[in-house]
Amino acid sequence: MRALEFLLGGVEKDESVVTVGSAGSTHALAVATYGKRLGAKVSVGRWKQEMNDSARRVAERVGTTAKRAPIFRTPVEAFAWAWLDRARGARWIPAGGSSPLGILGHVNAGLELVAQIDAGVLPSPKVVVVPLGTGGTAAGLALAFAIAQRDIGVVGARVVPRIVARLPRVRKLAHDTAKLIEQKSGAQVPRVGKNAVTIMHDSYGGAYGRETAEAKSATDQFRTVSSIELDSTYSAKAFATALEFAERTPTVFWLTFDSRTLSRS
């Protein structure tokens, strides 16, 4: 939703919108849900993935919410299909919403966290742990902390293949977003430092959407303090990583998907 505040800004009734994602992509679900709510005609090019219970429910919801949501064998086929729609004039929403424009939403979120720290709502953490997919959330938070001059590291719990979740990609997204802010505001924006983002690879589990024993255990522990049900693809893996960091340093777990929405009509 943070990214879509900007990426769907100004969308008109009956405007065509297209994006891509895995079969059970929560990004795809968000675009389909809010695009439809704004009156747009949303198409989603999807590709096959290893399914778990929450991903299966997300996939079903995408299929019934989007105008079109075919599932292809590979991401290449899904991207090619989506690019045809874009060539016909559809508004393009990048995978994961991870573009400089979309990342502005995550910068805002990071600055809100800083404001809450300054207001005494919570003590300052040393790290913020997020699921790391296309990298937009991590890039935006790291840039926000650089702008606010806070020594808060961003830890990405990798949930996708290494070819997507790469540190150079996250740094470039943060750099390009800083340039966008400079172009629009005329103000100089700090850059994200080399050590601002750390990627934890052990959380992946061997396949996108594959459940891990650590994530299952973390989900059970989370249930003791919250009614939120962590999804196995993203949040549970990140929370398992957050628990490890919390044993030795003040840590914030950044929830990117509340799967309770899947139980609502």
N, C-alpha and C positions, 0 to 999 in steps of 0.2 A: 504493500500500500504506500509506503514511503516513496518509492520510485515512481509509482503510477500517478501520484499527485502531480508530478511534472510531465510524465510521458503521455498521460491521457488529458492533460490540460487543454481546454478549448475544443475537445472532441465534439462533433456535431451529430445530431440525430441522423441515423441511417448511414453515417460515415463508416467505411470499411476499415477494420483494424486487423492486423495479422501479427502473430508471434510464433515462436517455436519453443519446444521443450520436450522432455521425456514424457512417456505415457501418463505417469503420475506426478507431473510437475506441479508444485504449488504455485509457481509463477504463472503457469498457463491457467490454472484455476482462478487466480486473482484477476488476470487480464480479462478472462471470459466473464467473470462475475461483475466486475465494476464497469467494464466496457458495455455490457448489456444493460446495466443499470442506468448508464448515461445515454442509452439509445443507439449505441453503435452496433454494427454487425461484425462480430468477432470470429476470425478463423484462426485455428491453431494447428500447425504442422507438428506432429509428434512422432517419436520413435520408440521402439521397444526397449524395455528395461526389465531388470529383475524386480519382481513385485513383492510387496509385503502388505499387510492388512490396510494400513493407512494409505499407501500408494494406490492400492486397488480402489479404495473408496474415492480418492481424489480423481483417479482416471474416469470412474463412472460419472462423477459430477461434472468434469470437463466435457465429457461426451454429451451430456444433456443440457449444458449451459451455452456452449459455443454454437455458433451457426454451423460451422464445419470443424471437425477435429479428427481427420484421418490419422492413422498410425502407420508409419513407414518402417521398413526394416532397419534403416540407418539414419543418423543425423544428416548426412549429406543429402539424402532424398528429401527429408523434411525441409531443409534450408532451401533447396532448389524449388520446391513447391511453393514455399512462402515468398521467395523472391519474385516468382511470377505474379503473385498478388500485389506485391510492392510495385512492380513495374506497371501494373494497371492503376496505380494511384492509392493503394491502401496505405494507411498509416503504419509504419514499421515500429514494433516494440521489440527491442533486442532481447535475446535469451537472458532470463534472469533480471531483466530491466537494467542490465549493467552497461550503461553508457554514461558519459559525463553529465548529461541532463538528468537522468534517473538518479545518479549517485548524489545529486544535490539533496535529495530527500534524506539520505543516510547521514549526510553532513549535518543537516538540521537536527536529526535525532541525536547525534553525538553532542552537539552543542546544548541540546535540552538536558542531556545527562550531566554535562558540566554545570549547567544552571542549578540542577537539583543538588549536586554536590555542594555548590556554593551556598545554597539555601539551607544546608544542614539536613537534607532528607536522607542522605546516606554518606558514609565515609568514602573518601576517594579510593577507588581500587587501583591496584598496580597493573591488572590486566583485565581486558574484556574478551570473553570467549564467544565466538560466533561460528555457525556452520559455514564452511567455505565451499561454495559451488562456483558460480561465475565470478565471484570476487567483489561485487558491487558494495555489499554491506561492509566488508572489511576495509575496502578502500575509502569509503565515505567516513567511517568512524575514525580511521587513522588520520585523515585530513582534518576532521573536526578537532581532534586532540592537538594536532600541530597548530591549527589556527588559534586555539585557546591556550597554547603553550603549556600543556599538561603532559606530565611524564606518565602516560597511561599506554601500555602496550596493547596491541590487538593480536589475539591468537585465533587463527583459523583452523577449525577441526575439519580436515578435508573429507568431503563426502562424494567427490567425483574423481574421474581419472586425473592423473598428474598433468596431462596435456592441457587440461582446462584450468585446474587450480595451481597456477604457477606464481611464484613470488614476483617475477618481472612483470607479469600481467597485472597483478594487484597494484604494484607501484606505478605502472603506466596509467592505469585507470585513475589513481589518485592525482597523478601529475596533470593529466588532461582535464580533470575536474577543476583543479586549481587554476589552470589556464582559462577555463570557461568563466570562472568567477572573476578573474582579472579582466577579461574582455568585457564583461557586463557591468562591472562595478568601477573599473579604473583603479582599484586598490591593489597593492601588492599582497600576494597570498603566500604564506610559508609553504615549503615543500615537505613531504613526508620523509623522515629519515630512514636510513638503510635498515635500522634495527627496530623500526616501529611496528612491523608486522612479522609474526612467526607462524609458520604452517606446521601443524601436527599431522603427520601422514598415517600414523597407526590407527586413527579413527575410521579410515575408509572401509576396511573389511573385505576388500577384494572386488567389490562390484557396487555400482550405484544402486541404492535401494536394498542392499543386502543387510539383514539384521546381524548384529554382533552380540556376543554374550555380555560385553561391557555396557553396551547401550541398553540391553534388556534390564540389567541390574540397576543402571542409573534411572531408568523409567520407574522401576518399582520404588526406588528411594524417593523420587520426585513426588510420587503419589501420596507419600506420607505428609507432605507439606502443601500440596496444591491440588485443585480439582482439574487442572490442565493436564491433558493426556499428550505426552511427547510423541511425535511421530518418529518412526524408525529410520526414515531416510535422512533427516536433517537434525532435528532438535535433540533426539536421544543421544546421538553420537557426540554432539557438541556439549551436552550436559555431562556426559561421562568424562570428557576432557576437562571441563570446568571443575569437576570434583577433584581431579588430580591436582590442579593448580591451587585450589582453595585450601589444600592441606598445608601449603607453604607460603601463600601470599594472598592478600585481599583480592577477591575475584568477583566480577560481575558476569553472569550468564545472560547472553543476549538471545532471547526467544524470537525466532523469525516466523513461526507458524503455530497457531493454536488450533489443533485438530478438533476441538469441540465444535467448530463450525460445521464439521461433516455430519453431525447429528441433527442439524437444523434443516428445515425444509427450504 
